[in-house]
Amino acid sequence: MIYALTLAMGACSDRPRADASNTEQVAHGKRVYEARCSSCHGAKLEGQPNWRERLPSGKFPAPPHDASGHTWHHPDALLFDIVKNSIERHAPPGYRSDMPAFGKMLSDEEIWAALAYIKSTWPAEMRDMQAEVTRNAAQR
């Protein structure tokens, strides 16, 4: 399912992409991230403490988006869909999170910009590996 979605989204060449080298998009994304994401994912993208352990509510804390996290393991289209439509449709059964679907709160452009900002904070090697994951997912 994830790869079919990734392929469908990747085939739309007119969609904006999260381009960590686009300084304008990154600056816009930083503003979006600070306004909509940092309260949970941290001002420095560090996530919440013990993000791999369930809270008493049964939900998982917000993961980091910096180099210590696993965001870079996922293709752009999947990251976009998680932000826009929620994590639940991609997570294993029983996974619960407080993260809402942002599709009604953020435009597609704002979501791509926030992702560009996140990616811009990663070391070059990590950005290169994530770009490869994105390319491979788009070819499936």
DSSP file (Angstrom, degrees, kcal/mol; ACC not computed):
  #  RESIDUE AA STRUCTURE BP1 BP2  ACC     N-H-->O    O-->H-N    N-H-->O    O-->H-N    TCO  KAPPA ALPHA  PHI   PSI    X-CA   Y-CA   Z-CA
    1    1 A M     >        0   0    0      0, 0.0     4,-2.3     0, 0.0     5,-0.2   0.000 360.0 360.0 360.0 -44.8    0.0    0.0    0.0
    2    2 A I  H  >  +     0   0    0      1,-0.2     4,-2.6     2,-0.2     5,-0.2   0.921 360.0  46.4 -60.8 -43.7    2.8    2.5    0.9
    3    3 A Y  H  > S+     0   0    0      2,-0.2     4,-2.8     1,-0.2    -1,-0.2   0.862 109.9  52.9 -71.3 -33.4    4.6    1.9   -2.3
    4    4 A A  H  > S+     0   0    0      2,-0.2     4,-2.5     1,-0.2    -1,-0.2   0.924 112.8  45.3 -64.6 -42.4    1.4    2.2   -4.5
    5    5 A L  H  X S+     0   0    0     -4,-2.3     4,-2.7     2,-0.2     5,-0.3   0.926 113.3  50.0 -64.5 -44.5    0.7    5.5   -2.8
    6    6 A T  H  X S+     0   0    0     -4,-2.6     4,-3.0    -5,-0.2    -2,-0.2   0.918 111.6  48.4 -60.8 -44.0    4.3    6.6   -3.2
    7    7 A L  H  X S+     0   0    0     -4,-2.8     4,-1.6     2,-0.2    -1,-0.2   0.933 112.0  48.5 -62.6 -46.0    4.3    5.6   -6.9
    8    8 A A  H  < S+     0   0    0     -4,-2.5     4,-0.3     1,-0.2    -2,-0.2   0.911 117.0  41.9 -62.2 -41.7    1.0    7.5   -7.5
    9    9 A M  H >< S+     0   0    0     -4,-2.7     3,-1.1     1,-0.2    -1,-0.2   0.869 112.7  53.8 -73.9 -35.7    2.2   10.6   -5.8
   10   10 A G  H 3< S+     0   0    0     -4,-3.0    -1,-0.2    -5,-0.3    -2,-0.2   0.750  98.1  65.0 -70.3 -22.6    5.7   10.4   -7.3
   11   11 A A  T 3< S+     0   0    0     -4,-1.6     2,-1.4    -5,-0.2    -1,-0.2   0.642  79.4  89.0 -75.4 -13.3    4.2   10.2  -10.8
   12   12 A C    X   -     0   0    0     -3,-1.1     3,-1.7    -4,-0.3    -1,-0.1  -0.680  54.7-179.8 -87.6  91.1    2.8   13.7  -10.5
   13   13 A S  T 3  S+     0   0    0     -2,-1.4    -1,-0.2     1,-0.3    -2,-0.1   0.681  75.3  64.6 -68.6 -16.9    5.7   15.8  -11.8
   14   14 A D  T 3  S+     0   0    0     -3,-0.1    -1,-0.3     2,-0.1    -2,-0.1   0.549  79.3 104.5 -84.6  -4.7    3.8   19.0  -11.2
   15   15 A R  S <  S-     0   0    0     -3,-1.7     2,-0.1    -6,-0.2    94,-0.0  -0.502  79.6-113.6 -71.8 140.1    3.7   18.5   -7.5
   16   16 A P        -     0   0    0      0, 0.0     2,-0.3     0, 0.0    -1,-0.1  -0.415  34.4-146.0 -67.2 153.9    6.1   20.6   -5.5
   17   17 A R        -     0   0    0     -2,-0.1     2,-1.2     2,-0.0    99,-0.1  -0.802  23.0-101.4-119.5 162.0    8.9   18.7   -3.8
   18   18 A A        -     0   0    0     -2,-0.3     2,-0.8    97,-0.1    95,-0.1  -0.729  45.4-177.2 -83.6  98.4   10.7   19.1   -0.5
   19   19 A D    >   -     0   0    0     -2,-1.2     3,-1.9     1,-0.1     7,-0.2  -0.850  17.2-169.0-107.3 101.1   14.0   20.6   -1.8
   20   20 A A  T 3  S+     0   0    0     -2,-0.8    -1,-0.1     1,-0.3    -2,-0.0   0.635  88.4  56.9 -65.0 -14.0   16.5   21.1    1.0
   21   21 A S  T 3  S+     0   0    0      1,-0.1     2,-1.0    -3,-0.0    -1,-0.3   0.510  81.9  94.4 -94.2  -5.0   18.7   23.1   -1.3
   22   22 A N    <>  -     0   0    0     -3,-1.9     4,-2.8     1,-0.2     5,-0.2  -0.757  59.6-166.6 -88.9 100.3   15.9   25.6   -2.1
   23   23 A T  H  > S+     0   0    0     -2,-1.0     4,-2.3     1,-0.2    -1,-0.2   0.827  85.0  51.5 -61.8 -33.8   16.6   28.4    0.4
   24   24 A E  H  > S+     0   0    0      2,-0.2     4,-2.2     1,-0.2    -1,-0.2   0.934 112.7  44.7 -68.0 -45.6   13.2   30.1   -0.2
   25   25 A Q  H  > S+     0   0    0      1,-0.2     4,-2.8     2,-0.2    92,-0.3   0.900 113.9  50.8 -64.6 -40.5   11.3   26.8    0.4
   26   26 A V  H  X S+     0   0    0     -4,-2.8     4,-2.4    -7,-0.2    -2,-0.2   0.914 109.9  49.3 -64.3 -43.4   13.4   26.0    3.4
   27   27 A A  H  X S+     0   0    0     -4,-2.3     4,-1.6    -5,-0.2    -1,-0.2   0.916 113.5  46.6 -62.9 -42.7   12.8   29.4    5.0
   28   28 A H  H  X S+     0   0    0     -4,-2.2     4,-2.1     1,-0.2    -2,-0.2   0.927 112.3  51.4 -62.5 -44.2    9.1   29.1    4.4
   29   29 A G  H  X S+     0   0    0     -4,-2.8     4,-3.2    84,-0.3    -2,-0.2   0.845 104.2  56.4 -62.8 -35.6    9.2   25.6    5.8
   30   30 A K  H  X S+     0   0    0     -4,-2.4     4,-2.7     2,-0.2    -1,-0.2   0.917 108.1  48.1 -63.2 -41.9   11.0   26.7    8.9
   31   31 A R  H  X S+     0   0    0     -4,-1.6     4,-1.9     2,-0.2    -2,-0.2   0.913 113.9  46.6 -63.9 -42.7    8.2   29.2    9.6
   32   32 A V  H  X S+     0   0    0     -4,-2.1     4,-2.8     2,-0.2     5,-0.5   0.939 113.3  49.3 -63.7 -46.9    5.6   26.4    9.1
   33   33 A Y  H  X>S+     0   0    0     -4,-3.2     4,-2.5     1,-0.2     5,-2.5   0.931 111.4  48.7 -59.0 -47.0    7.5   24.0   11.2
   34   34 A E  H  <5S+     0   0    0     -4,-2.7    -1,-0.2     1,-0.2    -2,-0.2   0.875 117.7  41.4 -62.2 -37.3    7.9   26.5   14.1
   35   35 A A  H  <5S+     0   0    0     -4,-1.9    -2,-0.2    -5,-0.2    -1,-0.2   0.844 132.9  16.3 -78.9 -35.1    4.2   27.4   13.9
   36   36 A R  H  <5S+     0   0    0     -4,-2.8    -3,-0.2    -5,-0.2    -2,-0.2   0.648 130.8  29.0-117.0 -19.6    2.7   23.9   13.5
   37   37 A C  T >X5S+     0   0    0     -4,-2.5     4,-3.0    -5,-0.5     3,-1.5   0.748  96.6  73.4-117.3 -33.7    5.3   21.2   14.4
   38   38 A S  H 3><S+     0   0    0     -5,-2.5     4,-1.6     1,-0.3     5,-0.1   0.756  84.2  69.9 -64.8 -26.1    7.8   22.4   16.9
   39   39 A S  H 34 S+     0   0    0     -5,-0.2    -1,-0.3     1,-0.2     4,-0.1   0.824 120.6  17.4 -62.4 -28.2    5.4   22.2   19.9
   40   40 A C  H <4 S+     0   0    0     -3,-1.5    -2,-0.2     2,-0.1    22,-0.2   0.779 132.3  42.5-106.2 -44.0    5.4   18.4   19.6
   41   41 A H  H  < S-     0   0    0     -4,-3.0     6,-3.2     1,-0.1    24,-0.4   0.498 114.2-107.3 -88.7  -3.0    8.5   17.6   17.6
   42   42 A G    ><  -     0   0    0     -4,-1.6     3,-1.8    -5,-0.4    -3,-0.1   0.279  18.6 -93.8  94.0 145.1   10.8   20.1   19.3
   43   43 A A  T 3  S+     0   0    0      1,-0.3    -1,-0.1    -5,-0.1    -5,-0.1   0.785 130.6  38.4 -61.2 -28.8   12.3   23.5   18.4
   44   44 A K  T 3  S-     0   0    0     -6,-0.1    -1,-0.3     3,-0.1    -2,-0.1   0.068 121.0-105.4-109.8  22.2   15.4   21.6   17.3
   45   45 A L  S <  S+     0   0    0     -3,-1.8    20,-2.3     1,-0.1    21,-1.7   0.699  80.7 135.1  64.4  21.8   13.5   18.7   15.8
   46   46 A E        -     0   0    0     18,-0.2    -4,-0.2     1,-0.2    -1,-0.1   0.563  51.3-145.1 -81.2  -9.8   14.6   16.6   18.8
   47   47 A G        -     0   0    0     -6,-3.2    -1,-0.2    16,-0.3    -6,-0.1  -0.114  34.6 -50.2  72.6-176.3   11.1   15.0   19.3
   48   48 A Q    >   -     0   0    0     14,-3.1     3,-0.8     1,-0.1    -8,-0.0  -0.636  68.6 -86.4 -93.7 154.2    9.7   14.1   22.7
   49   49 A P  T 3  S+     0   0    0      0, 0.0    -1,-0.1     0, 0.0     4,-0.1  -0.212 109.8   8.7 -57.4 147.1   11.5   12.1   25.4
   50   50 A N  T >  S+     0   0    0      1,-0.1     3,-2.2     2,-0.1    -3,-0.0   0.870  76.5 171.8  51.4  44.8   11.3    8.3   25.1
   51   51 A W  T <  S+     0   0    0     -3,-0.8    -1,-0.1     1,-0.3     4,-0.1   0.609  70.3  58.1 -64.4 -12.7    9.6    8.6   21.8
   52   52 A R  T 3  S+     0   0    0      8,-0.1     2,-0.4     2,-0.1    -1,-0.3   0.457  95.0  79.0 -93.7  -1.2    9.8    4.8   21.2
   53   53 A E  S <  S-     0   0    0     -3,-2.2     6,-0.0    -4,-0.1     2,-0.0  -0.892  84.9-113.2-113.0 136.3    7.8    4.0   24.4
   54   54 A R        -     0   0    0     -2,-0.4     6,-0.2     6,-0.2    -2,-0.1  -0.324  28.0-129.1 -63.0 144.2    4.1    4.2   24.8
   55   55 A L    >   -     0   0    0      4,-3.4     3,-2.5    -4,-0.1    -1,-0.1  -0.409  35.2 -95.2 -81.4 167.3    2.7    6.8   27.1
   56   56 A P  T 3  S+     0   0    0      0, 0.0    -1,-0.1     0, 0.0    -2,-0.1   0.797 127.5  62.6 -55.1 -26.8    0.1    5.9   29.8
   57   57 A S  T 3  S-     0   0    0      2,-0.1     3,-0.1     1,-0.1    -3,-0.0   0.595 118.3-113.6 -72.5 -10.6   -2.5    6.9   27.2
   58   58 A G  S <  S+     0   0    0     -3,-2.5    38,-0.4     1,-0.4     2,-0.2   0.358  81.0 117.3  90.8  -5.0   -1.3    4.1   24.9
   59   59 A K        -     0   0    0     36,-0.1    -4,-3.4    -5,-0.1    -1,-0.4  -0.560  65.6-117.9 -93.7 159.8   -0.1    6.7   22.3
   60   60 A F  B     -a   97   0A   0     36,-2.6    38,-0.5    -6,-0.2    -6,-0.2  -0.761  29.0-114.7 -95.2 143.4    3.5    7.2   21.2
   61   61 A P        -     0   0    0      0, 0.0    -1,-0.1     0, 0.0   -20,-0.0  -0.220  47.3 -79.0 -65.7 165.2    5.3   10.5   21.8
   62   62 A A        -     0   0    0    -22,-0.2   -14,-3.1     1,-0.1   -11,-0.1  -0.501  51.4-130.7 -68.0 129.1    6.3   12.6   18.8
   63   63 A P        -     0   0    0      0, 0.0   -16,-0.3     0, 0.0     2,-0.1  -0.341  24.7 -97.8 -77.3 162.1    9.5   11.2   17.2
   64   64 A P        -     0   0    0      0, 0.0     6,-0.5     0, 0.0     7,-0.5  -0.452  21.2-162.9 -74.5 152.7   12.5   13.4   16.3
   65   65 A H        +     0   0    0    -20,-2.3   -19,-0.2   -24,-0.4    56,-0.1   0.300  64.2  93.7-114.1   3.9   13.0   14.6   12.8
   66   66 A D  S >  S-     0   0    0    -21,-1.7     3,-1.7     1,-0.1     5,-0.3  -0.085 104.4 -75.4 -80.8-169.6   16.7   15.5   13.3
   67   67 A A  T 3  S+     0   0    0      1,-0.3    -1,-0.1    54,-0.2   -21,-0.0   0.673 127.9  65.4 -65.7 -16.8   19.5   13.1   12.4
   68   68 A S  T 3  S+     0   0    0      2,-0.0    -1,-0.3     0, 0.0   -22,-0.0   0.623  96.6  69.0 -80.6 -11.9   18.8   11.0   15.5
   69   69 A G  S <  S-     0   0    0     -3,-1.7    -4,-0.1    -6,-0.1     3,-0.1  -0.088  85.7-116.8 -94.2-166.0   15.4    9.9   14.2
   70   70 A H  S >  S+     0   0    0     -6,-0.5     3,-2.1     1,-0.1     4,-0.3   0.249  77.6 109.1-118.2  10.8   14.2    7.7   11.4
   71   71 A T  G >  S+     0   0    0     -7,-0.5     3,-1.9    -5,-0.3    -1,-0.1   0.884  75.0  61.5 -55.2 -39.6   12.4   10.3    9.2
   72   72 A W  G 3  S+     0   0    0      1,-0.3    -1,-0.3    -6,-0.2    61,-0.2   0.607  89.4  70.9 -67.0 -10.6   15.1   10.1    6.6
   73   73 A H  G <  S+     0   0    0     -3,-2.1    -1,-0.3     2,-0.1    -2,-0.2   0.614  90.2  77.0 -76.9 -11.6   14.4    6.4    6.1
   74   74 A H  S <  S-     0   0    0     -3,-1.9    60,-0.2    -4,-0.3    59,-0.1  -0.761  84.2-112.0-109.1 145.4   11.1    7.2    4.4
   75   75 A P     >  -     0   0    0      0, 0.0     4,-2.2     0, 0.0     3,-0.4  -0.319  31.9-110.6 -69.9 155.6   10.4    8.5    0.9
   76   76 A D  H  > S+     0   0    0      1,-0.2     4,-2.9    54,-0.2     5,-0.2   0.885 115.4  54.8 -52.1 -46.5    9.1   12.0    0.3
   77   77 A A  H  > S+     0   0    0      1,-0.2     4,-2.3     2,-0.2    -1,-0.2   0.875 109.0  47.9 -62.2 -37.8    5.6   10.9   -0.8
   78   78 A L  H  > S+     0   0    0     -3,-0.4     4,-2.5     2,-0.2    -1,-0.2   0.933 112.1  48.9 -67.6 -45.7    5.1    8.8    2.3
   79   79 A L  H  X S+     0   0    0     -4,-2.2     4,-2.2     1,-0.2    -2,-0.2   0.922 111.8  50.3 -58.8 -44.2    6.2   11.7    4.6
   80   80 A F  H  X S+     0   0    0     -4,-2.9     4,-2.8     1,-0.2     5,-0.2   0.933 111.3  47.8 -58.8 -47.7    3.9   14.0    2.7
   81   81 A D  H  X>S+     0   0    0     -4,-2.3     4,-3.1     1,-0.2     5,-0.7   0.865 108.7  54.1 -66.1 -36.4    1.0   11.7    3.1
   82   82 A I  H  X5S+     0   0    0     -4,-2.5     4,-1.5     3,-0.2    -1,-0.2   0.936 113.8  42.1 -61.8 -45.8    1.6   11.1    6.8
   83   83 A V  H  <5S+     0   0    0     -4,-2.2    19,-3.1    -5,-0.2    20,-0.2   0.937 122.1  39.8 -66.5 -45.6    1.5   14.9    7.4
   84   84 A K  H  <5S+     0   0    0     -4,-2.8    19,-2.1    17,-0.2    20,-0.2   0.913 134.5  15.8 -71.6 -43.7   -1.5   15.5    5.2
   85   85 A N  H  <5S-     0   0    0     -4,-3.1    16,-0.2    -5,-0.2    -3,-0.2   0.549 111.7 -97.0-116.0 -10.2   -3.6   12.5    6.0
   86   86 A S     << -     0   0    0     -4,-1.5     3,-0.3    -5,-0.7    -1,-0.2  -0.140  23.3 -97.8 109.4 161.0   -2.2   11.0    9.2
   87   87 A I  S >> S+     0   0    0     12,-0.3     3,-2.4     1,-0.2     4,-1.5   0.746 101.3  83.2 -79.1 -26.8    0.1    8.3   10.3
   88   88 A E  T 34 S+     0   0    0      1,-0.3    -1,-0.2     2,-0.2     3,-0.2   0.820  84.9  56.0 -55.3 -37.5   -2.6    5.7   11.1
   89   89 A R  T 34 S+     0   0    0     -3,-0.3    -1,-0.3     1,-0.2    -2,-0.1   0.628 117.9  35.3 -72.6  -9.6   -3.0    4.5    7.5
   90   90 A H  T <4 S+     0   0    0     -3,-2.4    -1,-0.2    -4,-0.1    -2,-0.2   0.543 101.0  89.7-114.7 -13.6    0.7    3.7    7.4
   91   91 A A  S  < S-     0   0    0     -4,-1.5     3,-0.1    -3,-0.2     4,-0.0  -0.401  84.8 -93.1 -86.7 161.0    1.4    2.5   10.9
   92   92 A P    >   -     0   0    0      0, 0.0     3,-2.0     0, 0.0    -1,-0.1  -0.283  60.1 -76.6 -64.5 158.1    1.2   -1.0   12.2
   93   93 A P  T 3  S+     0   0    0      0, 0.0     3,-0.1     0, 0.0    -5,-0.0  -0.274 120.6  25.7 -54.9 139.3   -2.1   -2.1   13.9
   94   94 A G  T 3  S+     0   0    0      1,-0.3     2,-0.4    -3,-0.1    -6,-0.0   0.303  84.2 135.5  89.2 -10.1   -2.4   -0.7   17.3
   95   95 A Y    <   -     0   0    0     -3,-2.0     2,-0.4    -7,-0.1    -1,-0.3  -0.585  31.7-176.5 -74.1 128.5   -0.2    2.3   16.7
   96   96 A R        +     0   0    0    -38,-0.4   -36,-2.6    -2,-0.4     2,-0.3  -0.977   6.3 172.5-129.8 143.6   -1.7    5.5   18.1
   97   97 A S  B     -a   60   0A   0     -2,-0.4    -9,-0.1   -38,-0.2   -35,-0.0  -0.966  38.2-133.2-144.9 155.8   -0.5    9.0   18.0
   98   98 A D  S    S+     0   0    0    -38,-0.5    -1,-0.0    -2,-0.3   -36,-0.0   0.509  71.1 116.9 -85.5  -5.7   -1.7   12.5   18.9
   99   99 A M        -     0   0    0      1,-0.1   -12,-0.3   -59,-0.0    -2,-0.1  -0.475  56.2-148.5 -69.7 122.3   -0.6   13.8   15.5
  100  100 A P        -     0   0    0      0, 0.0     2,-0.5     0, 0.0   -14,-0.2  -0.376  26.0 -95.6 -81.5 166.6   -3.5   15.1   13.5
  101  101 A A        -     0   0    0    -16,-0.2     3,-0.4     1,-0.1   -17,-0.2  -0.731  33.4-160.5 -75.6 128.4   -3.9   15.0    9.8
  102  102 A F    >>  +     0   0    0    -19,-3.1     4,-3.0    -2,-0.5     3,-1.3   0.342  60.6 107.3 -95.6   6.5   -2.8   18.5    8.6
  103  103 A G  T 34 S+     0   0    0    -19,-2.1    -1,-0.2     1,-0.3   -18,-0.1   0.762  85.7  40.8 -58.5 -27.9   -4.5   18.4    5.2
  104  104 A K  T 34 S+     0   0    0     -3,-0.4    -1,-0.3   -20,-0.2    -2,-0.1   0.543 120.5  44.4 -96.0  -8.2   -7.2   20.9    6.3
  105  105 A M  T <4 S+     0   0    0     -3,-1.3     2,-0.4     1,-0.2    -2,-0.2   0.709 115.6  39.3-104.4 -28.0   -4.7   23.1    8.2
  106  106 A L  S  < S-     0   0    0     -4,-3.0    -1,-0.2   -22,-0.1     2,-0.1  -0.946  76.3-124.8-127.0 144.2   -1.8   23.3    5.8
  107  107 A S     >  -     0   0    0     -2,-0.4     4,-2.2     1,-0.1     5,-0.2  -0.385  34.5-107.4 -75.3 163.8   -1.6   23.6    2.0
  108  108 A D  H  > S+     0   0    0      1,-0.2     4,-2.7     2,-0.2     5,-0.2   0.912 122.8  55.5 -56.9 -41.9    0.3   21.1    0.0
  109  109 A E  H  > S+     0   0    0      1,-0.2     4,-2.2     2,-0.2    -1,-0.2   0.893 107.0  48.9 -58.8 -41.4    2.9   23.8   -0.5
  110  110 A E  H  > S+     0   0    0      2,-0.2     4,-2.5     1,-0.2    -1,-0.2   0.886 110.6  50.4 -67.4 -38.4    3.3   24.3    3.2
  111  111 A I  H  X S+     0   0    0     -4,-2.2     4,-2.3     2,-0.2    -2,-0.2   0.948 111.9  46.8 -64.3 -48.0    3.7   20.6    3.9
  112  112 A W  H  X S+     0   0    0     -4,-2.7     4,-2.4     1,-0.2    -2,-0.2   0.900 112.3  51.7 -60.0 -39.9    6.4   20.3    1.2
  113  113 A A  H  X S+     0   0    0     -4,-2.2     4,-2.5    -5,-0.2   -84,-0.3   0.918 108.0  50.2 -64.8 -43.2    8.1   23.4    2.7
  114  114 A A  H  X S+     0   0    0     -4,-2.5     4,-2.4     1,-0.2    -1,-0.2   0.911 111.7  49.0 -61.0 -41.1    8.1   22.0    6.2
  115  115 A L  H  X S+     0   0    0     -4,-2.3     4,-2.7     2,-0.2    -1,-0.2   0.893 108.8  53.2 -65.4 -38.7    9.6   18.7    4.9
  116  116 A A  H  X S+     0   0    0     -4,-2.4     4,-2.0     2,-0.2    -2,-0.2   0.922 109.5  49.1 -61.2 -43.2   12.2   20.7    3.0
  117  117 A Y  H  X S+     0   0    0     -4,-2.5     4,-0.7   -92,-0.3    -2,-0.2   0.944 111.2  48.9 -60.8 -48.2   13.2   22.5    6.2
  118  118 A I  H >< S+     0   0    0     -4,-2.4     3,-1.3     1,-0.2     4,-0.4   0.941 112.8  47.8 -56.5 -49.0   13.4   19.2    8.1
  119  119 A K  H >< S+     0   0    0     -4,-2.7     3,-1.3     1,-0.3    -1,-0.2   0.826 102.4  64.2 -62.9 -31.8   15.6   17.7    5.4
  120  120 A S  H 3< S+     0   0    0     -4,-2.0    -1,-0.3     1,-0.3    -2,-0.2   0.705  96.8  58.1 -67.3 -17.6   17.8   20.8    5.3
  121  121 A T  T << S+     0   0    0     -3,-1.3    -1,-0.3    -4,-0.7   -54,-0.2   0.604  88.8  93.3 -86.9 -11.8   18.9   20.1    8.9
  122  122 A W  S <  S-     0   0    0     -3,-1.3   -56,-0.0    -4,-0.4     5,-0.0  -0.464  88.1 -97.1 -80.9 152.0   20.2   16.6    8.1
  123  123 A P    >>  -     0   0    0      0, 0.0     4,-2.2     0, 0.0     3,-0.5  -0.324  39.6-108.7 -60.2 152.3   23.9   15.9    7.2
  124  124 A A  H 3> S+     0   0    0      1,-0.3     4,-2.5     2,-0.2     5,-0.2   0.861 118.3  55.3 -54.0 -41.4   24.5   15.7    3.5
  125  125 A E  H 3> S+     0   0    0      1,-0.2     4,-2.1     2,-0.2    -1,-0.3   0.898 108.8  47.7 -61.8 -40.2   25.1   11.9    3.6
  126  126 A M  H <> S+     0   0    0     -3,-0.5     4,-2.4     2,-0.2    -1,-0.2   0.897 110.8  51.0 -68.4 -40.7   21.7   11.4    5.2
  127  127 A R  H  X S+     0   0    0     -4,-2.2     4,-2.3     1,-0.2    -2,-0.2   0.903 110.1  51.1 -61.8 -40.5   20.0   13.7    2.7
  128  128 A D  H  X S+     0   0    0     -4,-2.5     4,-1.8    -5,-0.2    -2,-0.2   0.912 110.3  48.2 -63.6 -42.6   21.6   11.7   -0.1
  129  129 A M  H  X S+     0   0    0     -4,-2.1     4,-2.1     1,-0.2    -2,-0.2   0.904 112.1  49.0 -65.4 -40.5   20.4    8.4    1.4
  130  130 A Q  H  X S+     0   0    0     -4,-2.4     4,-2.3     1,-0.2   -54,-0.2   0.873 108.3  54.0 -67.4 -36.3   16.9    9.7    1.8
  131  131 A A  H  X S+     0   0    0     -4,-2.3     4,-2.5     2,-0.2    -1,-0.2   0.883 108.2  50.5 -62.9 -38.0   16.9   11.0   -1.8
  132  132 A E  H  X S+     0   0    0     -4,-1.8     4,-2.9     2,-0.2    -2,-0.2   0.906 108.6  51.2 -66.3 -41.9   17.8    7.5   -2.9
  133  133 A V  H  X S+     0   0    0     -4,-2.1     4,-2.3     2,-0.2    -2,-0.2   0.916 111.3  49.0 -59.5 -43.2   15.0    6.0   -0.9
  134  134 A T  H  X S+     0   0    0     -4,-2.3     4,-1.9     2,-0.2    -2,-0.2   0.920 112.1  47.6 -63.7 -45.1   12.6    8.5   -2.6
  135  135 A R  H  X S+     0   0    0     -4,-2.5     4,-1.1     1,-0.2    -2,-0.2   0.929 112.8  48.8 -62.3 -45.3   13.9    7.6   -6.1
  136  136 A N  H  X S+     0   0    0     -4,-2.9     4,-0.5     1,-0.2     3,-0.4   0.901 110.9  50.0 -63.2 -40.9   13.7    3.9   -5.4
  137  137 A A  H >< S+     0   0    0     -4,-2.3     3,-0.9     1,-0.2    -1,-0.2   0.876 107.9  53.9 -65.6 -36.9   10.1    4.2   -4.1
  138  138 A A  H 3< S+     0   0    0     -4,-1.9    -1,-0.2     1,-0.2    -2,-0.2   0.749 104.4  56.1 -69.3 -23.9    9.1    6.2   -7.1
  139  139 A Q  H 3<        0   0    0     -4,-1.1    -1,-0.2    -3,-0.4    -2,-0.2   0.597 360.0 360.0 -84.5 -11.1   10.4    3.5   -9.5
  140  140 A R    <<        0   0    0     -3,-0.9    -1,-0.2    -4,-0.5    -2,-0.1   0.478 360.0 360.0 -82.3 360.0    8.2    0.7   -7.9
